[in-house]
Amino acid sequence: MKTITWADFEKVAMHVGTIIKVEDFPEAKKPAYKVWVDFGEEIGTKKTSAQVTFHYTKHDLLGKQILGVINFEPKQIANFTSEFLLTGFADTDGNIIISTVEKPTPNGSKLI
């Protein structure tokens, strides 16, 4: 594993946000949802594509607080622009489990 410096880590803007909207994304190559997240007043709402359809329904995701990396360059996925990375971990079969916070946290809070 390659190590990084503290300065490298400080460049990653990982913030808490609340999922406020979820839509199907039939144009994606792999099963995915379009997800909109409220990252608080300073950052605002950002959208992303998330391959989390195995463990989550659209209804399950609404209101869930997640961890997102918000300072990646936008990425075009089919006809949709992804503005942040929704973080998660693969289960034993490779299906993604979303990274969340244990207790309610103000939207926009930065991982420290």
C-alpha positions as CSV (number, residue, x, y, z in Angstrom):
1,M,0.0,0.0,0.0
2,K,1.3,3.4,-0.9
3,T,1.4,5.9,2.0
4,I,0.2,9.5,1.7
5,T,1.1,12.6,3.7
6,W,-1.3,14.5,5.9
7,A,-1.2,17.3,3.3
8,D,-2.5,14.7,0.7
9,F,-5.3,13.7,3.0
10,E,-6.3,17.3,3.6
11,K,-7.0,17.7,-0.1
12,V,-9.8,15.2,0.0
13,A,-13.1,17.0,0.8
14,M,-15.2,14.3,2.3
15,H,-18.5,15.7,3.7
16,V,-21.8,14.4,5.2
17,G,-25.0,15.0,3.3
18,T,-28.6,13.8,3.3
19,I,-30.1,12.1,0.3
20,I,-33.1,14.1,-0.9
21,K,-34.0,12.6,-4.3
22,V,-33.4,9.3,-6.0
23,E,-34.3,8.2,-9.6
24,D,-33.8,5.1,-11.7
25,F,-30.9,5.4,-14.1
26,P,-31.8,3.0,-17.0
27,E,-29.2,4.5,-19.3
28,A,-26.3,3.3,-17.0
29,K,-24.3,0.3,-18.1
30,K,-24.6,-1.3,-14.7
31,P,-27.7,-1.0,-12.4
32,A,-27.6,2.4,-10.7
33,Y,-29.6,5.2,-9.3
34,K,-29.4,9.0,-9.9
35,V,-28.9,10.4,-6.4
36,W,-29.2,14.0,-5.2
37,V,-27.6,14.9,-1.8
38,D,-28.0,18.1,0.3
39,F,-24.5,18.9,1.6
40,G,-25.7,22.0,3.6
41,E,-26.0,25.7,2.9
42,E,-22.3,26.3,2.0
43,I,-21.9,23.5,-0.5
44,G,-25.5,23.0,-1.7
45,T,-27.0,20.1,-3.5
46,K,-24.9,17.8,-5.6
47,K,-25.9,14.8,-7.8
48,T,-24.2,11.5,-8.5
49,S,-24.7,8.1,-10.1
50,A,-24.6,5.2,-7.5
51,Q,-24.4,1.5,-8.2
52,V,-26.2,0.6,-4.9
53,T,-29.4,-1.0,-6.3
54,F,-28.6,-4.5,-4.8
55,H,-28.9,-3.5,-1.1
56,Y,-31.1,-0.4,-1.4
57,T,-34.4,0.6,-2.9
58,K,-35.1,4.3,-3.8
59,H,-37.3,4.5,-0.7
60,D,-34.5,3.1,1.6
61,L,-32.1,5.8,0.4
62,L,-34.3,8.9,1.0
63,G,-33.2,10.7,4.1
64,K,-30.1,8.6,4.6
65,Q,-27.0,10.5,5.6
66,I,-24.0,9.5,3.5
67,L,-20.3,10.4,3.2
68,G,-19.3,11.9,-0.2
69,V,-16.1,13.2,-1.7
70,I,-17.2,16.5,-3.2
71,N,-14.0,17.8,-4.8
72,F,-13.6,15.4,-7.7
73,E,-14.0,16.8,-11.2
74,P,-17.5,16.2,-12.7
75,K,-17.7,12.9,-14.6
76,Q,-20.1,12.2,-17.4
77,I,-21.9,8.9,-17.0
78,A,-24.2,8.2,-20.0
79,N,-26.5,11.3,-20.2
80,F,-25.9,12.3,-16.5
81,T,-23.2,14.4,-14.9
82,S,-21.9,13.0,-11.6
83,E,-20.7,15.8,-9.3
84,F,-19.3,13.8,-6.3
85,L,-18.4,10.3,-5.2
86,L,-20.8,8.5,-2.9
87,T,-18.5,6.3,-0.7
88,G,-19.1,2.8,0.3
89,F,-17.6,-0.7,0.7
90,A,-18.1,-3.8,-1.4
91,D,-19.7,-6.8,0.4
92,T,-18.3,-10.4,-0.3
93,D,-20.2,-10.4,-3.6
94,G,-19.0,-7.0,-4.8
95,N,-22.3,-5.2,-4.1
96,I,-21.9,-1.7,-2.5
97,I,-22.8,-0.9,1.1
98,I,-23.0,2.9,1.5
99,S,-20.8,4.7,4.1
100,T,-23.0,6.5,6.6
101,V,-22.6,8.2,9.9
102,E,-23.6,6.6,13.2
103,K,-25.6,9.6,14.5
104,P,-27.3,12.6,12.9
105,T,-24.7,15.1,11.7
106,P,-25.1,18.5,10.2
107,N,-25.1,18.4,6.4
108,G,-21.8,19.7,5.1
109,S,-19.7,18.5,8.1
110,K,-16.2,17.6,6.9
111,L,-14.5,14.3,7.8
112,I,-11.6,15.2,10.2
